[in-house]
Amino acid sequence: MKDEFEIEKVLDLRGWSCPWCILKAKSWLTRMKPGQILELYSTDPETLKNFPSILRNGNDRVIDVKQYPDYHRMLIRRG
């Protein structure tokens, strides 16, 4: 099944640790237009756990999460 999302930017942070992953992703999001989607790859489970709650303070939202054996992928819509 093909994803229905139009990805604007891809950020591969596999191997990076939290909080650097979150800081880098937030930096990229601030340069994106509302409605655009950032595809984020990460290996740090803390990113998956903490990022959605950090985004609640603003308008950006995690709209999709997929977990793979070695990493996870999040799609984040710029608010």
C-alpha positions as CSV (number, residue, x, y, z in Angstrom):
1,M,0.0,0.0,0.0
2,K,1.4,3.4,-1.0
3,D,1.4,6.3,1.5
4,E,-1.0,9.1,0.6
5,F,1.3,11.8,1.9
6,E,3.3,14.3,-0.3
7,I,6.7,14.5,1.4
8,E,8.4,17.9,1.2
9,K,11.7,17.1,3.0
10,V,13.4,14.0,4.3
11,L,15.6,14.2,7.4
12,D,17.7,11.1,8.1
13,L,18.9,11.1,11.7
14,R,19.7,7.4,12.1
15,G,22.5,7.2,14.5
16,W,21.8,10.6,16.2
17,S,20.7,10.7,19.8
18,C,17.9,12.6,21.5
19,P,17.8,15.6,22.1
20,W,19.9,16.3,18.9
21,C,17.3,14.6,16.7
22,I,14.5,16.7,18.1
23,L,16.5,20.0,17.8
24,K,17.5,19.2,14.2
25,A,13.9,18.3,13.3
26,K,12.5,21.4,14.9
27,S,15.0,23.6,13.1
28,W,13.9,22.1,9.7
29,L,10.3,22.5,10.6
30,T,10.7,26.2,11.2
31,R,11.9,26.6,7.6
32,M,8.9,24.8,6.1
33,K,5.5,26.2,5.1
34,P,2.3,25.2,7.0
35,G,0.9,22.0,5.6
36,Q,4.2,20.7,4.3
37,I,5.4,17.3,5.6
38,L,8.8,16.3,7.0
39,E,9.7,12.6,6.8
40,L,12.0,11.8,9.7
41,Y,14.1,8.7,10.1
42,S,15.6,7.9,13.6
43,T,17.1,5.0,15.5
44,D,16.8,6.6,19.0
45,P,13.6,5.3,20.7
46,E,13.6,8.5,22.9
47,T,12.8,10.5,19.7
48,L,9.7,8.4,19.1
49,K,8.7,8.7,22.7
50,N,9.3,12.4,23.3
51,F,8.8,14.2,20.0
52,P,5.0,13.9,19.7
53,S,4.6,15.4,23.2
54,I,7.1,18.2,22.4
55,L,5.1,19.1,19.3
56,R,1.9,19.5,21.3
57,N,3.1,22.9,22.5
58,G,2.9,24.2,18.9
59,N,0.9,23.5,15.7
60,D,3.2,20.8,14.2
61,R,1.8,17.3,14.4
62,V,3.1,13.7,14.0
63,I,0.7,12.3,11.4
64,D,2.2,8.8,10.8
65,V,4.7,6.5,12.5
66,K,6.1,3.3,11.2
67,Q,8.5,1.1,13.1
68,Y,11.0,-1.1,11.4
69,P,13.5,-3.5,13.0
70,D,16.4,-1.1,13.0
71,Y,14.8,2.4,12.9
72,H,11.5,4.2,12.8
73,R,9.9,6.7,10.5
74,M,7.7,9.7,11.5
75,L,5.8,12.0,9.2
76,I,5.4,15.5,10.7
77,R,3.0,18.0,9.3
78,R,4.1,21.7,9.7
79,G,1.3,23.6,11.5
